Amino acid sequence: MSDLNELSKSIAEIPEEPLLPIEKKLIAGSLTLGIVLLVVLGIVNHFLPVASV
């Protein structure tokens, strides 16, 4: 158990690093792509609904 306590203390002492600009762009791009694809799926579903049996 002492190893676990030492590990948690050493992890807590690690300073947080800010996101790099490229990481921020990748996050924004993936969120944008997800929202755009969701909207496209909604539009396609509106005009081409699945036939219910």
FIKOL-223934 format. One line per 10 residues: their letters; for each residue x, y, z of N, C-alpha, C, CB. Coordinates in pm, whole numbers, padded with zeros to 5 digits. Glycine has a CB too. Layout:
A> X,Y,Z,X,Y,Z,X,Y,Z,X,Y,Z; ...
This chain:
MSDLNELSKS> 00080,-00119,00000,00000,00000,00000,00085,00126,00000,-00091,-00001,00118; 00203,00118,00060,00287,00238,00065,00334,00277,-00075,00408,00215,00156; 00352,00175,-00163,00390,00206,-00301,00280,00285,-00371,00420,00077,-00379; 00156,00250,-00345,00044,00320,-00404,00036,00463,-00353,-00086,00246,-00374; 00062,00482,-00224,00062,00617,-00167,00175,00701,-00225,00073,00611,-00014; 00292,00640,-00241,00405,00713,-00299,00378,00749,-00444,00534,00629,-00288; 00313,00658,-00517,00281,00684,-00657,00181,00798,-00668,00224,00559,-00723; 00079,00799,-00585,-00020,00906,-00591,00041,01040,-00553,-00139,00874,-00499; 00135,01039,-00457,00201,01164,-00419,00291,01215,-00531,00284,01144,-00290; 00362,01125,-00597,00451,01168,-00705,00371,01216,-00826,00545,01055,-00745
IAEIPEEPLL> 00257,01153,-00851,00172,01200,-00961,00115,01338,-00928,00057,01098,-00989; 00080,01362,-00803,00024,01491,-00763,00128,01601,-00774,-00030,01483,-00620; 00256,01568,-00762,00361,01669,-00767,00399,01709,-00911,00484,01618,-00696; 00355,01633,-01010,00388,01664,-01149,00312,01789,-01191,00355,01544,-01245; 00381,01890,-01241,00310,02012,-01283,00227,01987,-01409,00411,02126,-01308; 00113,02056,-01417,00027,02043,-01534,00088,02119,-01650,-00116,02095,-01504; 00081,02059,-01766,00133,02124,-01885,00017,02176,-01968,00221,02027,-01969; 00028,02298,-02020,-00081,02351,-02102,-00085,02279,-02238,-00064,02504,-02123; -00202,02284,-02300,-00216,02222,-02432,-00136,02301,-02535,-00364,02214,-02473; -00075,02229,-02626,-00005,02294,-02736,-00107,02349,-02835,00092,02195,-02806
PIEKKLIAGS> -00069,02451,-02912,-00163,02506,-03011,-00214,02402,-03110,-00097,02619,-03087; -00130,02310,-03152,-00175,02207,-03246,-00275,02114,-03180,-00055,02126,-03300; -00258,02088,-03049,-00354,02004,-02979,-00490,02073,-02970,-00303,01969,-02838; -00489,02204,-02947,-00614,02280,-02943,-00683,02277,-03078,-00588,02425,-02899; -00605,02289,-03187,-00662,02284,-03321,-00720,02146,-03351,-00557,02321,-03426; -00653,02041,-03307,-00703,01905,-03329,-00833,01881,-03252,-00598,01802,-03288; -00840,01930,-03130,-00962,01914,-03050,-01077,01990,-03116,-00940,01965,-02905; -01052,02115,-03154,-01156,02195,-03218,-01199,02133,-03351,-01109,02338,-03241; -01103,02082,-03427,-01136,02020,-03556,-01219,01895,-03539,-01010,01987,-03631; -01187,01813,-03442,-01263,01690,-03422,-01404,01719,-03371,-01190,01597,-03324
LTLGIVLLVV> -01419,01818,-03283,-01552,01856,-03238,-01635,01913,-03352,-01543,01957,-03124; -01572,01998,-03434,-01642,02055,-03549,-01685,01947,-03647,-01553,02157,-03620; -01595,01855,-03676,-01627,01745,-03768,-01741,01660,-03713,-01502,01657,-03793; -01741,01632,-03584,-01848,01554,-03524,-01983,01623,-03534,-01816,01526,-03379; -01985,01754,-03508,-02111,01828,-03516,-02160,01835,-03660,-02093,01970,-03460; -02069,01861,-03754,-02107,01868,-03896,-02162,01734,-03943,-01986,01910,-03983; -02096,01625,-03909,-02144,01494,-03950,-02279,01460,-03886,-02042,01387,-03915; -02302,01504,-03763,-02430,01483,-03698,-02541,01558,-03770,-02423,01525,-03552; -02513,01681,-03811,-02611,01760,-03885,-02638,01696,-04021,-02561,01904,-03904; -02533,01650,-04090,-02551,01583,-04219,-02635,01457,-04202,-02414,01548,-04282
LGIVNHFLPV> -02610,01380,-04098,-02689,01260,-04072,-02835,01296,-04048,-02632,01184,-03951; -02860,01402,-03974,-02998,01446,-03949,-03068,01488,-04077,-03000,01560,-03851; -02996,01558,-04165,-03055,01601,-04293,-03084,01480,-04382,-02961,01699,-04366; -02990,01388,-04390,-03011,01268,-04471,-03126,01187,-04416,-02885,01182,-04476; -03137,01176,-04285,-03246,01101,-04224,-03379,01170,-04249,-03223,01085,-04074; -03380,01302,-04257,-03503,01375,-04283,-03554,01349,-04424,-03483,01525,-04261; -03464,01352,-04522,-03505,01336,-04662,-03511,01192,-04708,-03413,01411,-04750; -03438,01102,-04644,-03439,00960,-04680,-03463,00876,-04555,-03305,00920,-04747; -03584,00880,-04500,-03609,00804,-04377,-03607,00654,-04403,-03743,00845,-04317; -03578,00580,-04299,-03579,00435,-04308,-03724,00389,-04312,-03501,00371,-04189
ASV> -03756,00302,-04408,-03894,00254,-04420,-03925,00161,-04303,-03916,00180,-04555; -04033,00189,-04232,-04073,00103,-04121,-04162,-00010,-04173,-04147,00185,-04012; -04145,-00126,-04113,-04219,-00244,-04159,-04335,-00271,-04068,-04128,-00367,-04166
